[in-house]
Amino acid sequence: MLAAQFMALLDVFIVNVAAPTIGSDLNASGADLQLVVAGYAVTYSVLLITGARLGDRFGHGRVHLAGLALFTAASLACGLAPGSTELIVFRLAQGAGSAVMIPQVLSLIQRTFVGEARMRALGAYSAVLAVGAAAGQVVGGLLVGADLLGTGWRPVFLVNVPVGLFLLVVGRRVLPLGAGARQAPARGLDVSGLVLLGAAVSLVTVPLVLGQEEHWPLWSWLSPAVGTLLFALFCGYESRLARRGGAPLIAPRVLRHPGMGLAVLRIGSVMAVNGGFLFVLTLHVQAGLGYSALRAGLTFAPTAVVFGVVGLTWRRWPAAWQRALAPAGFTLTALSVAEVGLALRGGDQGGVWVYPAYAGVGVGLALAFSPTLTRALAAVRPEDAADASGLLATVTQLGQLIGVAAFGALFLNRLESLGALEAYTSSEALLTCMFALAATAALGAVSGLVLRRR
């Protein structure tokens, strides 16, 4: 299950370092490349909650394998795509496969493990979930840099095919295919809620993806406002449906669960910082400093390695520290991303001091994310596992998508105002973004503390 989770998460960011090669090979426009990168995340985030509900209705193991099959087939199609239009369509299908596959991981953990075993499983889950973004940059750089048999960018998608086929064979043998159906009564699909939520998420996220390329036309400002209104309508509709005894996409009692609101806030904040940091730093080192795809990918190795280590070991730290880990992680993240910006200022490559800053980002993000996710899910009742997993997985993806779009737009706008692209102007744009990321991380710590007191 975690292998499939890791593979799907790689594909959120693995395309970043391959984008320049894809653009030149397929003669793709800037808007095409943005849709190739973000189209996966859009369908992923829109359909996650529905994927969770499908598992609750038809069995989590069975639905996981169905999503894995779709993801694997779409990965093959992406790797063989003859043009940018086909690649965009197949990326949307890939995201849909992930949305069906991934929510079942948390649901099966919740339904299969209890007590200390569940805590260990959730710790491993959160480490894999968070390290996937940084690892995607590294793996993407390695695959593009290797240029296997002259295939250029295509292995970043084709690598999923043998892994997916292997997991399908193993999964049929080891997964409890009917777990969801046996342990919880089947609930109907809330089609009206799905339409409202899908429209709301699309109206908010698509302008963030395409607004910069289109120079922020009027529709890109009106669309998020309409999306926000639809989201309010969705919340009202779901509450009324629950009061009538229906089956909403997310049970209101999950949202009212102690600590869930704080978890949503913190997870959304930390993943926005994570996504924005990785994206703008990739733009800087490739376009500004002229790094190859391989070198750009390896730049994120310290962040990925430290993130994984901390995510797997934080529970062994002294009990007296546990409450302070998340705010301390946000604080360390704020200091470290600011240090990255200062180390790379002036067009420099940062020297030896940039590597402790990269590692500090990994430690800080892991401490802000892993304990928050683990504690939020450890106390959720098994019958609410699908709702909680869909909700937090959606928040994770939306946080990353919004971080990429918002901080990427800030970087590109700042770069445009500074003039010609060169190492110095790119580093100044990066510094602006790093300070904005630091401020966001600081707000994540403070807001979380205030909300917990309330």
Helices and strands as residue ranges (DSSP letters): H 2-13, H 19-26, H 30-58, H 60-79, H 84-101, H 103-112, H 115-146, G 148-150, H 155-158, H 160-174, H 179-183, H 191-210, H 218-243, H 252-255, H 260-283, I 284-288, H 293-299, H 301-313, G 314-316, G 319-324, H 325-343, G 345-347, G 351-353, H 354-378, G 382-384, H 385-418, H 423-453
